[in-house]
Amino acid sequence: MNSKPVQFDMFDTKTSHPVDVTPVANTRKSVPDNEEALAQQLEETGRFRILRKLTPRPIVRREDSPFERLAVLIDTETTGLSHVTDQIIEVGAVAFTYNDEGAFGNVVGVFSGMQQPTIPIPAEITRLTGITDAMVQGQTLDLRSLEAMIEPADLIIAHNAGFDRPFCEKLSPLFVSKAWACSVAEVQWAGFGFEGSKLGYLVGQSGLFHNGHRATDDCHALLEVLIRPAGADATVPFTELLKSSRKARVRIYAENSPFDMKDHLKKRGYRWSDGNDGRPKAWWVEVDEDNYADELHYLQSEIYRWKDAEPLSIRLTAQDRFKSR
């Protein structure tokens, strides 16, 4: 009687085939004593890329940090996309110190809080964030603690400040006069070798993973991406963000531009404003203040074809940018 064991093909639903499974000597390398050594061993084969779970940095007292400047990363989860009709359900913030050259100091504060909205949380928001009506039941944000963190900040940073700033300004007037920076619009992520500017792309390509779409976790993740050297010249993205936020920009509205010029404007990077948010109904673009004269010349010569044309132009600083209107 043949007592040789057989093994069945789990992927064949029609037939099975006997396979010789005679034990062989274990020739694999011994398993390292710690997880990091094992991860490095896998990476060294060239056949694996390892994602490491993001570990938030420890909090130190601000007076113990070597740098005096203070930035606050902030993220909001909301019931929808409209700052007019939708409401905040979660706020996360991470405060850190830095110097004028853009060097990172220490994490000096963390805020996390939920708030029950006056409407049920839409199913799509729950699917995206994991936040349910039961989780926010009876919850209110500790605004006093949040404002204590925001008040001394030199810079507020959001990953899509055009979305977060209007919600934050409705939450507290302290946000209105602060300088804001946007880590989507003001960092050239492609130049650092990233495939996109979504936080999930940035975190994954940095070799990390985290609990995405939860406010405080996203802040910790964004901090790591911003302060890690990236690209061929190992530049720190936060340094670029800081420099960009300090530059004045000019928003130009190409009002009353000829209809048949819309494709030219769109190709050049202009976006359409339908006027529903109080802004002019027109194609518009933002340019660095140093490039304003060139952009004005383009509009006068290529779009309006009138050398004295003066489209509406608004100078913006970090205190003005990313407001709702």
N, C-alpha and C positions, 0 to 999 in steps of 0.2 A: 504494500500500500504506500502510495506516495504521500509523505507528510510535509512536503515542502510548502511553506505558506504562500498564499497568493495575495496580490494587491490589485484592486479594481480602479479603473480609470474613472475619476469623479466627473470628468467632462464628457464622457461618452454615455449617452442615455440609451443606446441600443445594444451594445455588446460589452463584454468584459474580457480581459486578456490576462492570463497568468504572467506574473513578473517575478524574476528571481530577486529576492530581497535578502540575500545572504549578507549578514553583518560584515562591515569592513572597518578597518581601523580608523579612528577619528584623527584626521590630519589637520583639522582646523587649529588656528592659533588659539591660545587660551584667552578666555574672556577677561578683559581688564577689570581691575578692582573698582573702578568708578565710571560713572556714566560719561563724563566728558572725555576720558581717554578712549572709551568705546566709540563715541561720536567722531573723534579725530581719526581713529583707525578706519572707520567707514569712509570718511571723506578722503583719506589718503589713497583709497583704491581708485578714485576718479569716477566711480560709478554711482556715488551717492552725494546728495546735497542735504544737509541736516538743518532743520529749523529748531532753534532753541526757544523754550518758553521764556517770554519776557518777564524779568523780575524787576519790580519797581525799585528805584534807588532809595536809599535811606534818607530820612528827613533830619537835617541838622538845624540848629538855631541860626537865625540870620546873622546874629552878631559873631558867630563862629566862622562864617564864610569869608574868604579873602576878598570877595568882590562886592561892591556896593549897589550896582544896578540890579533892578528887580523886574523880571518878566513873569507874566502869568499866562500859561496855556489854558484855554477854556474850550469846552465843548458842551453843546446842548442836544438833548433828545427831545423831540416835540411831537405833537399829534399830527403834524403835517408840514407842508412847505411854506405856507403863507404866514408871515409875521403879523398880518392884520387879523386873520380869523383863527389861527391855530395857537396852541398853548405849549409852554414848556412842561415836560414831565420829569426831566432829569438834568442836573447840571454837574459837571465835573471840572475841576481846575487843579493845576499843578504849578506852584510858584517856584522859580529858581533864580539864582543870582548869576550875573555875568559882568564882564567889563566892557569898556568902550570899543575894544577890538573884536568883540564877539566871542571871547573865550568863556566856556561854561564854568560855573562855580559849583553850586550845590543846590539840591532840592531843599527848600526851606518851608514848604507848606503844601498840604493837599486838602482839597474840599470835595465832598461827594454828598449829594442830596437829591431827593425825589420830591415831586409835588403832584397832588391829585388835581387833574383838570376838571373843568365843569362839564365836560362831555366824555363819553366813553372813548377809550383808546381804540382807534381803528385797527382792524385785524391785520392789515398790512404793516402797520407800525409795530405791532406785537411780534409779527413774523420776523421783521428786520432786526428789532432790538432785544426781543425776549421780555420786554416790559409789559406786564399785564395790569388790568384794572385792580386786581387783588394786591399787587405789589405796591401800588401808589395809594391804596385806600387809607384815608386819614393822614397822608403825608403832606408836610409843608416844608418849603425850603428855609433853612436858617440864614436869612438874608444878612443878619448882623455879622455872622462869621464870614460870609462871602465878601461883604463889603469891606471888612477889616483886611482881607487879603488883597482886594482890588485897590483900595485907596492909595497905598504907597507905590503902586506899580508904575514903572516907567514905560512899559509896553505890554499890550494885550495881544496874544497870538491865537489865531484860530485857523483850523484847516478848512477853509472856505468862510472867510470872515464876512463876505457879503450875505451869507445866511445867518451866522451866529450873532453878528453885531446888532441887527435890528431887534432880535429876540432879547438880547441882553439889555439893550437900552430901555426896553419896555419893563424889564425886571427891576432895574435900578438906575437912577440918574447918574451914578458915579461912572458908568460906562460911557456916557455921552462925550465927555471932554478928554477921554484917554486917547493916547496914540495906539493905533491898531496896525497889525501886520497880518498878512494872509500867506500861509505856507503853501497854498496852491498857486496863487497868482504871482507871488513875488520870489519864487525859487524856480530856477530852470532845471527841473529834475531830469529831463532828457540829457542835459549836459553832464550829469553825474552818472549816467548809464542806466537810469531807471526806465522801465517800459511805460510808466504812466504816473499820474500824480495822485491817484486814489490811495488812501492810507493803507489799504490792504496790499496793494502792489509794493509800496515803499517798505512796509514792515516785512513782507515775505522775502523781498529781494535783499533785505538787510540780514537775512538769516534768522528771523524771529517769527513767533506767532503769539497772538494774544486774544483776549475775549473781545472781539470787535463789536462795534456799535453799542458799547456801553460807555458813558461819557468819561468817567475817570480813567478807565482802562485805555481809551483812545488817547487821552492826554499823556499818559505814561509812554505809550507807544510812539506818539509823535515826538516827544522829547528825545527818545533814543535815536530816532531817524535823523533828527535835526543836528544832533551833536556828534554823530559818528562821521569821521572822515570818509569821503566818497569820491568816486571818479578817478581819473588817471593821475591827477595831481593831489589827491587826498585832501581836497578842500572840505571844510566843515560847512554844511548847508546853512546852519544858523548864522554864520558870518555873512553869507550872501543875503540872507533874509534881512539881517540888521541893516546892511548897507542900502538895500533896496527900499526899506521902510523910511529911511532918512531922506530920500529923494522926493522932491516935489514933482507932481505929475499934472498934466493938463487934460481935462476931459473936453473933447470937442464934439459938438452936436452939428452934424451936417444938415441943418434944417433947410427945407425947401430945395433940396438937391433934386436934379432931374430924375424922373422915374427910371429912364433907360440907363442911368449910371449905377443902379443898385447892385448889379453884379460886380462892378468894378470896386465899389466900396466893400462889399462882402469879402471879395478876394483879398483885399488889403487888410482885413481884420476888423472892419466895422461891424457892430451888432445893432440889431433893431430894437428900438424902444417904442412900445405901443402907446405910451402916455398914460397908462392906467395907474401908475404909481406916482404920478405928479411930475415926472420928468417930461421934457419935450418929446413929442412924437417925431422921431427922426433916427437916422443912422448915427451911431456915435462910436468913439474910440478914445482910449486913454494912451497918452504918450509921455515919455520923460520930458521934463521941462526943457532940457537941452535940445530935444528934437522937435519942439513945437513949431519953430520957424519953417523947417522943412515940410512938416505936415500941412501947415497953412498954405505954403506955396503949392503943394500938390492939389489941394482943394481948389485954390484959385485958378490954377492953370489947367487941371485935368477934369474937374467935376463942374464947377460953376462957370469956368472960362470967362472969368471977370476978375481983373487984378485987384479990385477994391473990395471984393467979397470979404465979409467979416462974420464967419459963423460963430455961434455962441460958444465961448470957451471959459471953462471954470478951472481955476488953479486949486489943486488938492494936495494936502499934506497928510501925514499919518493920522492927524486928528480928524480929518474930514472923510477920508476914503472908507469905502464899504458901508456907509450909511445907507438907509433905505431910499433916500432921495437927496 
